[in-house]
Amino acid sequence: MELTYYQCGDYLLPNRTIGETHAVTGKYEMLRKTFLKENRAGWYPGMLLSGKLDKHLAEVEKAAEERMEILMEGLLKEYPAPDKGKDQLAWTAHMNMLTAMAEESVLQELVYS
């Protein structure tokens, strides 16, 4: 492998670039990226330099969103929500509770593993 170099002040630096990266947009992508940076010190730079990080983050985001939908449907069947027309605050509180339950599961299974 032959490298070319460019001069930056008194130093010669290799002409190396990381492949084009996409902006991290999803919630679960950002959480996974932060987790990898802080807790998987060997994995993160390796994935970044090999160009696999963006694909991995996109897969985690897609899987997490799909899992959230499935969990929310199941939780709504198990714990039906109160009538939204009669008591909007109770409905909102109930839905927030179900979302928190589903999200905790998704975070443990996909993001922080």
All heavy atoms as an XYZ file, in Angstrom:
906
protein
N       0.845     -1.171      0.000
C       0.000      0.000      0.000
C       0.890      1.235      0.000
O       1.732      1.403      0.877
C      -0.894     -0.020      1.242
C      -1.849      1.105      1.314
S      -3.110      0.729      2.550
C      -3.107      2.223      3.455
N       0.697      2.068     -0.966
C       1.522      3.251     -1.088
C       0.711      4.477     -0.686
O      -0.391      4.686     -1.169
C       2.010      3.397     -2.520
C       3.122      4.405     -2.642
C       3.776      4.312     -3.991
O       4.047      3.191     -4.447
O       3.983      5.369     -4.584
N       1.265      5.251      0.224
C       0.578      6.445      0.702
C       1.223      7.692      0.133
O       2.434      7.735     -0.078
C       0.632      6.519      2.230
C      -0.131      5.461      3.005
C       0.114      5.640      4.493
C      -1.611      5.563      2.724
N       0.414      8.687     -0.090
C       0.927      9.998     -0.456
C       0.740     10.917      0.740
O      -0.124     10.691      1.582
C       0.185     10.570     -1.677
O      -1.201     10.653     -1.375
C       0.395      9.687     -2.899
N       1.563     11.930      0.816
C       1.561     12.824      1.969
C       1.429     14.267      1.512
O       1.754     14.615      0.387
C       2.860     12.666      2.763
C       3.028     11.288      3.356
C       3.615     10.266      2.622
C       2.584     11.028      4.639
C       3.755      8.998      3.166
C       2.722      9.768      5.192
C       3.306      8.755      4.450
O       3.442      7.513      4.994
N       0.949     15.111      2.415
C       0.926     16.551      2.175
C       1.574     17.235      3.371
O       1.606     16.708      4.472
C      -0.496     17.070      1.931
C      -1.411     16.989      3.128
C      -1.579     18.095      3.963
C      -2.113     15.826      3.418
C      -2.419     18.019      5.062
C      -2.947     15.746      4.510
C      -3.100     16.849      5.335
O      -3.921     16.774      6.421
N       2.129     18.398      3.105
C       2.847     19.115      4.160
C       1.903     20.081      4.858
O       1.181     20.841      4.225
C       4.032     19.888      3.580
C       4.850     20.551      4.645
C       6.316     20.524      4.332
O       6.709     20.089      3.268
N       7.127     20.982      5.245
N       1.925     20.015      6.179
C       1.138     20.913      7.014
C       2.101     21.496      8.043
O       2.420     20.849      9.049
C      -0.001     20.150      7.680
S      -1.067     21.196      8.691
N       2.603     22.693      7.738
C       3.613     23.284      8.619
C       4.903     22.489      8.490
O       5.435     22.317      7.402
N       5.418     21.985      9.602
C       6.638     21.190      9.595
C       6.380     19.695      9.488
O       7.307     18.900      9.548
C       7.435     21.449     10.888
C       7.966     22.873     10.954
O       8.120     23.500      9.887
O       8.225     23.359     12.066
N       5.125     19.308      9.342
C       4.765     17.889      9.385
C       4.278     17.393      8.030
O       3.656     18.130      7.262
C       3.651     17.654     10.409
C       4.027     18.074     11.806
C       3.579     19.277     12.329
C       4.841     17.269     12.589
C       3.933     19.676     13.608
C       5.194     17.650     13.872
C       4.742     18.854     14.378
O       5.091     19.244     15.637
N       4.538     16.123      7.774
C       3.975     15.449      6.613
C       2.837     14.575      7.122
O       3.024     13.700      7.959
C       5.020     14.582      5.917
C       6.091     15.327      5.130
C       7.110     14.345      4.566
C       5.470     16.117      3.996
N       1.643     14.808      6.595
C       0.463     14.052      7.011
C      -0.026     13.210      5.847
O       0.008     13.651      4.693
C      -0.641     15.002      7.475
C      -0.271     15.918      8.648
C      -1.381     16.912      8.911
C       0.020     15.099      9.885
N      -0.482     11.983      6.119
C      -0.949     11.130      5.018
C      -2.249     11.650      4.416
O      -3.082     12.230      5.103
C      -1.146      9.766      5.679
C      -1.320     10.052      7.121
C      -0.564     11.317      7.418
N      -2.399     11.451      3.126
C      -3.633     11.803      2.418
C      -4.634     10.668      2.611
O      -4.849      9.844      1.746
C      -3.376     12.005      0.924
C      -2.674     13.291      0.633
O      -2.859     14.267      1.346
N      -1.844     13.300     -0.390
N      -5.239     10.645      3.764
C      -6.239      9.623      4.087
C      -7.552     10.327      4.360
O      -7.588     11.349      5.030
C      -5.845      8.827      5.335
C      -4.576      8.052      5.277
C      -4.727      6.696      4.684
N      -5.943      6.075      5.168
C      -6.152      4.806      5.236
N      -5.239      3.985      4.870
N      -7.285      4.313      5.645
N      -8.610      9.785      3.834
C      -9.925     10.345      4.120
C     -10.851      9.223      4.522
O     -10.705      8.084      4.075
C     -10.525     11.065      2.894
O     -10.625     10.126      1.840
C      -9.683     12.253      2.477
N     -11.783      9.549      5.355
C     -12.830      8.613      5.727
C     -13.921      8.781      4.690
O     -14.218      9.889      4.259
C     -13.350      8.917      7.143
C     -12.224      8.740      8.144
C     -14.532      8.058      7.488
C     -12.570      9.174      9.540
N     -14.524      7.683      4.292
C     -15.591      7.744      3.301
C     -16.666      8.741      3.700
O     -16.783      9.142      4.847
N     -17.447      9.121      2.743
C     -18.505     10.098      2.987
C     -19.437      9.607      4.091
O     -19.923      8.486      4.067
C     -19.294     10.314      1.707
C     -20.294     11.428      1.806
C     -21.014     11.649      0.493
O     -20.352     11.618     -0.544
O     -22.236     11.854      0.527
N     -19.647     10.452      5.072
C     -20.506     10.074      6.191
C     -21.823     10.820      6.095
O     -21.894     11.914      5.547
C     -19.841     10.408      7.544
O     -19.605     11.810      7.605
C     -18.530      9.659      7.710
N     -22.857     10.225      6.628
C     -24.157     10.887      6.649
C     -24.384     11.470      8.033
O     -23.790     11.024      9.013
C     -25.274      9.922      6.264
C     -25.753      9.050      7.380
N     -25.005      8.030      7.910
C     -26.903      9.080      8.087
C     -25.667      7.452      8.885
N     -26.830      8.067      9.017
N     -25.196     12.462      8.100
C     -25.498     13.088      9.382
C     -26.389     12.148     10.189
O     -27.340     11.584      9.667
C     -26.202     14.421      9.170
N     -26.040     11.977     11.446
C     -26.851     11.143     12.330
C     -28.123     11.917     12.640
O     -28.074     13.026     13.162
C     -26.073     10.805     13.617
C     -26.937     10.010     14.557
C     -24.811     10.050     13.273
N     -29.265     11.335     12.291
C     -30.511     12.078     12.427
C     -31.457     11.509     13.461
O     -32.204     12.239     14.076
C     -31.251     12.128     11.077
O     -31.446     10.784     10.616
C     -30.449     12.886     10.047
N     -31.455     10.216     13.642
C     -32.430      9.603     14.526
C     -31.981      9.582     15.979
O     -30.798      9.615     16.301
N     -32.956      9.496     16.840
C     -32.710      9.453     18.279
C     -31.865      8.247     18.654
O     -30.884      8.361     19.397
C     -34.054      9.399     19.012
C     -33.959      9.189     20.489
C     -35.332      9.074     21.091
C     -35.271      8.851     22.582
N     -36.599      8.793     23.177
N     -32.249      7.077     18.149
C     -31.544      5.854     18.509
C     -30.168      5.794     17.869
O     -29.243      5.218     18.435
C     -32.396      4.637     18.154
C     -33.729      4.670     18.846
C     -34.896      4.966     18.149
C     -33.824      4.462     20.216
C     -36.118      5.023     18.801
C     -35.044      4.523     20.875
C     -36.183      4.805     20.156
O     -37.390      4.877     20.803
N     -30.001      6.415     16.695
C     -28.681      6.519     16.077
C     -27.742      7.314     16.971
O     -26.603      6.907     17.202
C     -28.773      7.221     14.725
C     -29.231      6.375     13.591
C     -29.211      7.139     12.289
O     -28.173      7.124     11.605
O     -30.240      7.747     11.962
N     -28.226      8.449     17.450
C     -27.387      9.305     18.301
C     -27.030      8.604     19.607
O     -25.882      8.666     20.067
C     -28.091     10.628     18.589
C     -28.169     11.532     17.398
S     -28.809     13.170     17.781
C     -30.540     12.818     17.964
N     -28.009      7.928     20.205
C     -27.745      7.219     21.456
C     -26.734      6.095     21.248
O     -25.837      5.890     22.070
C     -29.047      6.672     22.040
C     -30.021      7.705     22.584
C     -31.361      7.054     22.910
C     -29.446      8.384     23.811
N     -26.872      5.341     20.155
C     -25.955      4.241     19.869
C     -24.550      4.762     19.596
O     -23.563      4.198     20.069
C     -26.472      3.426     18.682
C     -25.601      2.269     18.294
C     -25.573      1.198     19.354
N     -24.779      0.064     18.904
C     -24.471     -0.958     19.643
N     -24.908     -1.043     20.883
N     -23.740     -1.933     19.168
N     -24.453      5.856     18.857
C     -23.147      6.436     18.542
C     -22.451      6.888     19.828
O     -21.264      6.611     20.027
C     -23.306      7.611     17.580
C     -22.000      8.205     17.121
C     -22.231      9.294     16.102
C     -20.923      9.873     15.616
N     -21.141     10.926     14.625
N     -23.180      7.548     20.702
C     -22.615      7.983     21.978
C     -22.193      6.789     22.816
O     -21.115      6.798     23.425
C     -23.631      8.844     22.744
O     -23.990      9.962     21.932
C     -23.054      9.338     24.053
N     -23.030      5.750     22.850
C     -22.690      4.539     23.604
C     -21.406      3.913     23.078
O     -20.529      3.528     23.858
C     -23.841      3.530     23.530
C     -23.509      2.208     24.155
C     -23.516      2.066     25.533
C     -23.191      1.119     23.376
C     -23.201      0.849     26.123
C     -22.879     -0.099     23.946
C     -22.884     -0.235     25.327
N     -21.277      3.801     21.770
C     -20.077      3.205     21.194
C     -18.847      4.042     21.496
O     -17.783      3.496     21.817
C     -20.241      3.027     19.682
C     -21.223      1.958     19.222
C     -21.367      1.993     17.708
C     -20.794      0.582     19.689
N     -18.960      5.359     21.402
C     -17.823      6.233     21.698
C     -17.349      6.075     23.137
O     -16.158      6.011     23.403
C     -18.209      7.702     21.485
C     -18.097      8.197     20.097
C     -18.422      9.684     20.093
C     -18.397     10.273     18.726
N     -18.765     11.695     18.725
N     -18.302      6.020     24.065
C     -17.955      6.020     25.480
C     -17.647      4.638     26.043
O     -16.858      4.530     26.985
C     -19.097      6.645     26.284
C     -19.291      8.109     25.990
C     -20.490      8.707     26.691
O     -21.219      7.967     27.383
O     -20.714      9.923     26.533
N     -18.250      3.586     25.507
C     -18.127      2.267     26.124
C     -17.457      1.206     25.266
O     -17.108      0.155     25.780
C     -19.515      1.763     26.526
C     -20.151      2.679     27.536
O     -19.643      2.852     28.629
N     -21.256      3.305     27.159
N     -17.322      1.432     24.002
C     -16.672      0.469     23.109
C     -15.544      1.180     22.365
O     -15.586      1.395     21.159
C     -17.665     -0.118     22.106
C     -18.859     -0.809     22.711
C     -18.451     -2.169     23.259
N     -19.623     -2.973     23.585
C     -20.072     -3.151     24.820
N     -19.448     -2.579     25.831
N     -21.129     -3.895     25.050
N     -14.515      1.529     23.128
C     -13.425      2.352     22.599
C     -12.723      1.702     21.404
O     -12.198      2.405     20.548
C     -12.414      2.648     23.699
N     -12.698      0.398     21.307
C     -12.060     -0.255     20.172
C     -12.954     -0.370     18.962
O     -12.497     -0.295     17.828
N     -14.230     -0.575     19.197
C     -15.172     -0.756     18.099
C     -15.405      0.525     17.321
O     -15.445      0.516     16.094
C     -16.520     -1.243     18.615
C     -16.577     -2.646     19.081
C     -15.536     -3.481     19.353
C     -17.754     -3.391     19.341
N     -15.996     -4.678     19.785
C     -17.354     -4.661     19.787
C     -19.105     -3.102     19.264
C     -18.262     -5.635     20.139
C     -20.000     -4.083     19.613
C     -19.587     -5.338     20.041
N     -15.619      1.619     18.032
C     -16.020      2.860     17.374
C     -15.007      3.317     16.324
O     -15.375      3.537     15.165
C     -16.281      3.953     18.407
C     -16.694      5.258     17.781
C     -17.980      5.439     17.298
C     -15.783      6.296     17.626
C     -18.364      6.615     16.693
C     -16.153      7.479     17.027
C     -17.440      7.643     16.566
O     -17.808      8.801     15.965
N     -13.720      3.492     16.678
C     -12.784      3.932     15.641
C     -12.628      2.920     14.510
O     -12.483      3.295     13.345
C     -11.457      4.108     16.378
C     -11.757      4.016     17.812
C     -13.079      3.381     17.977
N     -12.679      1.625     14.848
C     -12.569      0.613     13.805
C     -13.712      0.678     12.812
O     -13.503      0.584     11.601
N     -14.934      0.829     13.344
C     -16.094      0.932     12.457
C     -16.066      2.225     11.659
O     -16.443      2.255     10.489
C     -17.381      0.837     13.269
C     -17.620     -0.536     13.855
S     -19.079     -0.589     14.890
C     -20.355     -0.688     13.642
N     -15.613      3.293     12.296
C     -15.553      4.591     11.619
C     -14.562      4.547     10.465
O     -14.878      4.979      9.350
C     -15.175      5.680     12.622
C     -15.113      7.103     12.108
C     -16.493      7.562     11.658
C     -14.569      8.024     13.181
N     -13.377      4.000     10.716
C     -12.348      3.967      9.678
C     -12.668      2.979      8.561
O     -12.267      3.177      7.414
C     -10.990      3.643     10.296
C     -10.416      4.741     11.194
C      -9.153      4.266     11.875
C     -10.148      6.005     10.387
N     -13.384      1.911      8.884
C     -13.728      0.936      7.849
C     -14.964      1.356      7.048
O     -15.308      0.719      6.058
C     -13.957     -0.437      8.474
O     -15.116     -0.430      9.277
N     -15.668      2.387      7.509
C     -16.841      2.867      6.795
C     -18.121      2.121      7.149
O     -19.134      2.283      6.481
N     -18.087      1.311      8.199
C     -19.251      0.519      8.579
C     -20.133      1.200      9.622
O     -21.236      0.737      9.883
C     -18.801     -0.836      9.137
C     -18.087     -1.688      8.127
C     -17.621     -2.982      8.756
C     -16.853     -3.814      7.747
N     -16.307     -5.035      8.354
N     -19.662      2.290     10.194
C     -20.389      2.928     11.284
C     -21.745      3.464     10.839
O     -22.762      3.230     11.501
C     -19.563      4.056     11.915
C     -20.219      4.767     13.086
C     -20.394      3.806     14.258
C     -19.396      5.962     13.507
N     -21.788      4.171      9.729
C     -23.052      4.757      9.263
C     -24.098      3.689      8.976
O     -25.268      3.837      9.332
C     -22.826      5.611      8.014
C     -22.020      6.866      8.308
O     -22.053      7.318      9.466
O     -21.375      7.376      7.383
N     -23.678      2.602      8.352
C     -24.605      1.509      8.051
C     -25.122      0.886      9.347
O     -26.315      0.618      9.482
C     -23.912      0.460      7.196
C     -24.804     -0.683      6.794
C     -24.065     -1.685      5.944
C     -24.983     -2.863      5.643
N     -24.294     -3.928      4.952
N     -24.227      0.679     10.297
C     -24.617      0.100     11.587
C     -25.619      1.000     12.304
O     -26.640      0.521     12.817
C     -23.378     -0.115     12.456
C     -23.674     -0.535     13.845
N     -24.124     -1.794     14.165
C     -23.613      0.145     15.023
C     -24.321     -1.872     15.472
N     -24.011     -0.708     16.007
N     -25.350      2.298     12.341
C     -26.249      3.234     13.023
C     -27.620      3.280     12.350
O     -28.647      3.329     13.022
C     -25.630      4.627     13.068
C     -24.368      4.770     13.911
C     -23.804      6.178     13.785
C     -24.613      4.414     15.362
N     -27.637      3.239     11.028
C     -28.910      3.249     10.301
C     -29.702      1.971     10.587
O     -30.927      2.018     10.751
C     -28.660      3.395      8.803
N     -29.009      0.828     10.677
C     -29.687     -0.430     10.993
C     -30.274     -0.406     12.397
O     -31.395     -0.879     12.617
C     -28.711     -1.603     10.860
C     -28.349     -1.945      9.438
C     -27.248     -2.988      9.339
O     -26.720     -3.430     10.394
O     -26.907     -3.357      8.207
N     -29.531      0.146     13.344
C     -30.024      0.244     14.721
C     -31.251      1.137     14.775
O     -32.251      0.800     15.434
C     -28.915      0.757     15.671
C     -29.481      1.155     17.019
C     -27.832     -0.290     15.847
N     -31.229      2.260     14.077
C     -32.366      3.183     14.061
C     -33.609      2.497     13.479
O     -34.695      2.580     14.059
C     -32.031      4.435     13.247
C     -33.152      5.425     13.126
C     -33.477      6.146     14.412
O     -32.611      6.246     15.296
O     -34.620      6.611     14.548
N     -33.434      1.814     12.358
C     -34.569      1.151     11.716
C     -35.136      0.050     12.613
O     -36.352     -0.042     12.799
C     -34.128      0.564     10.374
C     -35.240     -0.094      9.608
C     -34.749     -0.653      8.295
C     -35.881     -1.382      7.601
N     -35.435     -2.114      6.429
N     -34.258     -0.769     13.177
C     -34.707     -1.853     14.051
C     -35.403     -1.312     15.292
O     -36.422     -1.860     15.737
C     -33.529     -2.733     14.441
N     -34.881     -0.240     15.857
C     -35.471      0.348     17.059
C     -36.859      0.916     16.773
O     -37.790      0.728     17.563
C     -34.556      1.435     17.624
N     -37.022      1.597     15.651
C     -38.325      2.148     15.292
C     -39.354      1.033     15.076
O     -40.492      1.134     15.535
C     -38.220      3.017     14.039
C     -37.467      4.317     14.249
C     -38.199      5.282     15.149
O     -39.441      5.219     15.254
O     -37.512      6.113     15.772
N     -38.935     -0.015     14.373
C     -39.846     -1.139     14.137
C     -40.223     -1.810     15.452
O     -41.379     -2.156     15.676
C     -39.199     -2.155     13.195
C     -39.074     -1.664     11.764
C     -38.257     -2.598     10.883
O     -37.725     -3.615     11.395
O     -38.148     -2.303      9.687
N     -39.241     -1.992     16.318
C     -39.492     -2.632     17.616
C     -40.420     -1.780     18.477
O     -41.285     -2.315     19.181
C     -38.155     -2.871     18.328
C     -38.271     -3.638     19.592
C     -38.474     -5.111     19.297
N     -38.493     -5.825     20.545
C     -39.407     -6.710     20.879
N     -40.347     -7.042     20.037
N     -39.377     -7.301     22.041
N     -40.255     -0.462     18.433
C     -41.131      0.433     19.199
C     -42.579      0.286     18.736
O     -43.490      0.240     19.561
C     -40.694      1.889     19.049
C     -39.569      2.316     19.947
S     -39.988      2.305     21.689
C     -41.133      3.654     21.790
N     -42.800      0.219     17.429
C     -44.162      0.063     16.908
C     -44.789     -1.242     17.380
O     -45.941     -1.259     17.836
C     -44.146      0.102     15.374
C     -43.886      1.472     14.794
C     -43.839      1.456     13.278
O     -44.404      0.519     12.666
O     -43.234      2.365     12.706
N     -44.032     -2.317     17.301
C     -44.543     -3.629     17.712
C     -44.852     -3.633     19.211
O     -45.913     -4.116     19.639
C     -43.531     -4.736     17.357
C     -43.429     -4.889     15.842
C     -43.906     -6.055     18.024
C     -42.273     -5.732     15.372
N     -43.934     -3.106     20.001
C     -44.142     -3.077     21.454
C     -45.337     -2.208     21.842
O     -46.114     -2.578     22.727
C     -42.887     -2.587     22.167
C     -41.736     -3.583     22.260
C     -40.492     -2.899     22.812
C     -42.111     -4.772     23.109
N     -45.484     -1.065     21.197
C     -46.605     -0.178     21.526
C     -47.942     -0.850     21.199
O     -48.897     -0.733     21.967
C     -46.485      1.152     20.785
C     -45.458      2.097     21.367
S     -45.791      2.561     23.070
C     -47.232      3.572     22.877
N     -48.012     -1.549     20.068
C     -49.249     -2.261     19.730
C     -49.568     -3.319     20.778
O     -50.707     -3.447     21.222
C     -49.121     -2.908     18.354
C     -49.153     -1.933     17.204
C     -48.870     -2.594     15.869
O     -48.811     -3.851     15.806
O     -48.699     -1.857     14.890
N     -48.559     -4.082     21.178
C     -48.765     -5.115     22.187
C     -49.152     -4.546     23.539
O     -50.041     -5.075     24.225
N     -48.503     -3.459     23.935
C     -48.816     -2.831     25.217
C     -50.219     -2.226     25.218
O     -50.918     -2.272     26.231
C     -47.772     -1.769     25.571
C     -46.410     -2.311     26.012
C     -45.396     -1.180     26.107
C     -46.510     -3.056     27.331
N     -50.631     -1.662     24.092
C     -51.989     -1.108     24.012
C     -53.050     -2.195     24.103
O     -54.128     -1.957     24.648
C     -52.163     -0.300     22.726
C     -51.667      1.140     22.800
C     -51.687      1.785     21.421
C     -52.490      1.945     23.771
N     -52.749     -3.379     23.581
C     -53.693     -4.493     23.709
C     -53.759     -4.966     25.158
O     -54.826     -5.284     25.673
C     -53.291     -5.654     22.802
C     -53.566     -5.393     21.349
C     -53.126     -6.563     20.499
C     -53.308     -6.233     19.021
N     -52.767     -7.292     18.167
N     -52.588     -5.028     25.800
C     -52.540     -5.516     27.180
C     -53.068     -4.481     28.169
O     -53.741     -4.830     29.142
C     -51.108     -5.894     27.540
C     -50.985     -6.628     28.850
C     -49.583     -7.148     29.084
O     -48.793     -7.246     28.132
O     -49.287     -7.454     30.252
N     -52.742     -3.217     27.936
C     -53.171     -2.128     28.813
C     -53.921     -1.093     27.984
O     -53.340     -0.097     27.553
C     -51.973     -1.443     29.485
C     -51.075     -2.383     30.231
C     -49.829     -2.743     29.713
C     -51.457     -2.912     31.458
C     -48.996     -3.597     30.401
C     -50.621     -3.771     32.153
C     -49.392     -4.114     31.609
O     -48.565     -4.968     32.293
N     -55.212     -1.277     27.730
C     -55.960     -0.345     26.876
C     -55.965      1.073     27.451
O     -56.016      1.268     28.664
C     -57.369     -0.921     26.852
C     -57.305     -2.252     27.479
C     -56.037     -2.359     28.233
N     -55.915      2.022     26.551
C     -55.892      3.433     26.949
C     -57.299      3.905     27.292
O     -58.283      3.441     26.725
C     -55.320      4.274     25.810
N     -57.397      4.857     28.223
C     -58.710      5.439     28.521
C     -59.220      6.242     27.321
O     -58.464      6.573     26.416
C     -58.445      6.344     29.724
C     -56.992      6.559     29.759
C     -56.335      5.414     29.054
N     -60.494      6.573     27.343
C     -61.110      7.321     26.250
C     -60.494      8.719     26.167
O     -60.512      9.480     27.135
C     -62.622      7.423     26.470
C     -63.319      8.078     25.296
O     -62.773      8.017     24.172
O     -64.406      8.639     25.509
N     -59.951      9.027     25.005
C     -59.284     10.311     24.817
C     -60.274     11.473     24.856
O     -59.948     12.562     25.323
C     -58.536     10.313     23.478
C     -57.687     11.530     23.244
C     -56.928     11.407     21.930
C     -56.048     12.602     21.684
N     -55.320     12.489     20.418
N     -61.475     11.238     24.403
C     -62.485     12.298     24.383
C     -62.942     12.719     25.766
O     -63.271     13.881     25.994
N     -62.968     11.781     26.710
C     -63.458     12.092     28.055
C     -62.389     12.672     28.960
O     -62.655     13.578     29.741
C     -64.035     10.826     28.696
C     -65.302     10.344     28.030
C     -65.838      9.116     28.715
C     -67.098      8.628     28.020
N     -67.595      7.374     28.592
N     -61.186     12.112     28.896
C     -60.120     12.575     29.790
C     -58.791     12.573     29.032
O     -58.062     11.587     29.015
C     -60.046     11.662     31.016
C     -59.176     12.243     32.114
O     -58.621     13.343     31.925
O     -59.054     11.587     33.166
N     -58.484     13.719     28.421
C     -57.286     13.818     27.594
C     -56.007     13.690     28.404
O     -55.032     13.097     27.941
C     -57.287     15.130     26.826
C     -58.363     15.202     25.778
C     -58.371     16.523     25.049
O     -57.652     17.445     25.401
N     -59.211     16.626     24.031
N     -55.992     14.228     29.608
C     -54.788     14.142     30.428
C     -54.495     12.703     30.851
O     -53.332     12.277     30.874
C     -54.897     15.051     31.650
C     -54.841     16.549     31.361
C     -55.030     17.343     32.639
C     -53.544     16.926     30.690
N     -55.523     11.954     31.197
C     -55.327     10.555     31.570
C     -54.836      9.758     30.362
O     -53.958      8.893     30.485
C     -56.623      9.961     32.111
N     -55.389     10.041     29.182
C     -54.953      9.360     27.973
C     -53.486      9.674     27.692
O     -52.692      8.773     27.389
C     -55.816      9.783     26.787
C     -55.426      9.106     25.507
C     -55.850      7.896     25.066
C     -54.525      9.604     24.517
N     -55.269      7.600     23.856
C     -54.439      8.633     23.499
C     -53.768     10.766     24.393
C     -53.643      8.806     22.384
C     -52.973     10.921     23.283
C     -52.920      9.950     22.281
N     -53.101     10.942     27.809
C     -51.718     11.351     27.570
C     -50.774     10.690     28.561
O     -49.716     10.191     28.186
C     -51.586     12.886     27.649
O     -52.472     13.472     26.697
C     -50.173     13.338     27.374
N     -51.147     10.691     29.832
C     -50.311     10.059     30.853
C     -50.154      8.566     30.576
O     -49.050      8.007     30.700
C     -50.907     10.285     32.236
N     -51.236      7.916     30.194
C     -51.205      6.486     29.900
C     -50.292      6.195     28.701
O     -49.472      5.273     28.749
C     -52.626      5.977     29.635
C     -52.697      4.516     29.427
N     -52.655      3.622     30.465
C     -52.793      3.776     28.288
C     -52.726      2.385     29.985
N     -52.824      2.463     28.666
N     -50.436      6.974     27.645
C     -49.612      6.769     26.451
C     -48.140      7.047     26.739
O     -47.255      6.342     26.241
C     -50.111      7.640     25.295
C     -51.491      7.252     24.788
S     -51.628      5.527     24.287
C     -50.688      5.543     22.786
N     -47.855      8.067     27.548
C     -46.467      8.353     27.928
C     -45.871      7.192     28.726
O     -44.701      6.850     28.555
C     -46.374      9.645     28.720
C     -46.531     10.869     27.855
O     -46.372     10.815     26.637
N     -46.848     11.989     28.482
N     -46.678      6.597     29.610
C     -46.211      5.468     30.392
C     -45.896      4.277     29.483
O     -44.849      3.631     29.625
C     -47.255      5.063     31.422
C     -46.822      3.873     32.272
S     -48.156      3.140     33.220
C     -49.211      2.482     31.939
N     -46.769      3.991     28.526
C     -46.534      2.890     27.608
C     -45.310      3.139     26.730
O     -44.518      2.221     26.476
C     -47.765      2.636     26.733
C     -49.036      2.175     27.448
C     -50.148      1.941     26.435
C     -48.793      0.937     28.277
N     -45.154      4.370     26.292
C     -43.988      4.719     25.481
C     -42.705      4.531     26.277
O     -41.712      4.010     25.760
C     -44.096      6.168     24.973
O     -45.301      6.304     24.216
C     -42.912      6.547     24.105
N     -42.704      4.942     27.537
C     -41.525      4.773     28.380
C     -41.201      3.296     28.592
O     -40.028      2.904     28.571
C     -41.742      5.468     29.722
N     -42.237      2.483     28.775
C     -42.020      1.045     28.948
C     -41.406      0.430     27.684
O     -40.443     -0.348     27.759
C     -43.343      0.347     29.277
C     -43.876      0.653     30.652
S     -45.574      0.093     30.917
C     -45.436     -1.668     30.705
N     -41.954      0.765     26.542
C     -41.455      0.223     25.283
C     -40.043      0.718     25.002
O     -39.169     -0.053     24.576
C     -42.390      0.613     24.136
N     -39.800      1.980     25.259
C     -38.491      2.558     24.976
C     -37.406      1.959     25.865
O     -36.280      1.739     25.414
C     -38.538      4.074     25.138
C     -37.319      4.747     24.559
C     -37.545      6.234     24.415
O     -37.572      6.926     25.439
O     -37.688      6.671     23.270
N     -37.724      1.693     27.110
C     -36.753      1.070     28.009
C     -36.313     -0.285     27.461
O     -35.128     -0.616     27.478
C     -37.357      0.906     29.409
C     -36.407      0.318     30.412
C     -35.220      1.213     30.733
O     -35.356      2.443     30.620
O     -34.170      0.665     31.091
N     -37.253     -1.044     26.967
C     -36.939     -2.341     26.376
C     -36.066     -2.194     25.135
O     -35.081     -2.912     24.958
C     -38.237     -3.077     26.042
O     -37.955     -4.281     25.402
N     -36.422     -1.260     24.275
C     -35.662     -1.050     23.038
C     -34.243     -0.586     23.347
O     -33.277     -1.068     22.746
C     -36.373     -0.021     22.117
C     -35.479      0.443     21.002
C     -37.653     -0.624     21.576
N     -34.101      0.310     24.300
C     -32.770      0.798     24.650
C     -31.893     -0.325     25.176
O     -30.708     -0.434     24.802
C     -32.871      1.925     25.677
C     -33.457      3.241     25.178
C     -33.605      4.226     26.324
C     -32.630      3.838     24.058
N     -32.437     -1.171     26.029
C     -31.648     -2.282     26.585
C     -31.300     -3.317     25.511
O     -30.193     -3.847     25.511
C     -32.403     -2.945     27.734
C     -32.496     -2.078     28.966
C     -31.139     -1.695     29.530
O     -30.223     -2.504     29.596
N     -30.994     -0.443     29.901
N     -32.235     -3.621     24.626
C     -32.026     -4.669     23.638
C     -31.142     -4.231     22.477
O     -30.309     -4.996     22.005
C     -33.354     -5.139     23.057
C     -34.224     -5.893     24.017
C     -35.599     -6.220     23.441
O     -35.803     -6.004     22.225
O     -36.445     -6.674     24.205
N     -31.325     -3.016     21.979
C     -30.672     -2.611     20.741
C     -29.581     -1.560     20.905
O     -28.568     -1.616     20.219
C     -31.720     -2.083     19.755
C     -32.798     -3.086     19.332
C     -33.845     -2.406     18.488
C     -32.179     -4.247     18.599
N     -29.793     -0.598     21.755
C     -28.866      0.524     21.822
C     -27.707      0.248     22.775
O     -26.541      0.458     22.438
C     -29.608      1.820     22.221
C     -28.637      2.975     22.389
C     -30.661      2.157     21.183
N     -27.990     -0.239     23.955
C     -26.959     -0.412     24.983
C     -26.501     -1.859     25.120
O     -26.239     -2.325     26.212
C     -27.458      0.105     26.327
C     -27.846      1.567     26.304
C     -29.026      1.990     26.876
C     -27.046      2.513     25.710
C     -29.399      3.324     26.855
C     -27.402      3.835     25.677
C     -28.572      4.247     26.256
O     -28.931      5.559     26.234
N     -26.412     -2.558     24.039
C     -25.943     -3.959     24.113
C     -24.698     -4.144     23.264
O     -24.352     -3.367     22.463
C     -27.032     -4.899     23.638
O     -27.368     -4.638     22.300
